[in-house]
Amino acid sequence: MSGLRLWSISPSYLDARGLLALWREALLAQKVLMGLTRGYTRHPQLERFRRTSDPVLYIGTYLYYVYLEGRRRGYDFNLGKIVRYDLGLPRVPVTSGQVRYEFQHLLNKLRARDLARYEALKGEARSRFTPCSTWWRATWSHGRGLRPSASAVCP
């Protein structure tokens, strides 16, 4: 799983294959952050969680939102696999450039494996700010790095 991907964009944009992979990879990330694996311990996708006050709680909250999307689609994700979560956690900042990059990366994947979903989403990427998930905030303040910004918060 060298391509471990923990998306910053909303899981609602992923196709079935992408959502299932995200569930598996986020569960693996939870194990890594709990110190239960020998591999992936230095994977860059885990740094945003490590920088939080409680990495396991944050990855669990991330997993919970993936679980909700799976449930919405009728998938049988096991809520019991999430160690703990807290829907009241402060949001983790993500740059708008990162969100745009991920959305374009997803479009490239969808163009190859789910043309109907690609067609449905490609216009959306041009017509409004690149979407972000329910608990990520896309913010960037030039010269000051990551900062909360009401204008960049996704509804």
Secondary structure, 3 states (H helix, E strand, C coil): CCCCCCCCCCHHHCCHHHHHHHHHHHHHHHHHHCCCCCCCCCCHHHHHHHCCCCHHHHHHHHHHHHHHHHHHCCCCCCHHHCCCCCCCCCCEEECHHHHHHHHHHHHHHHHHHCHHHHHHHHHHHHHCCCCCCCCEEECCECCCECCCCHHHCCC
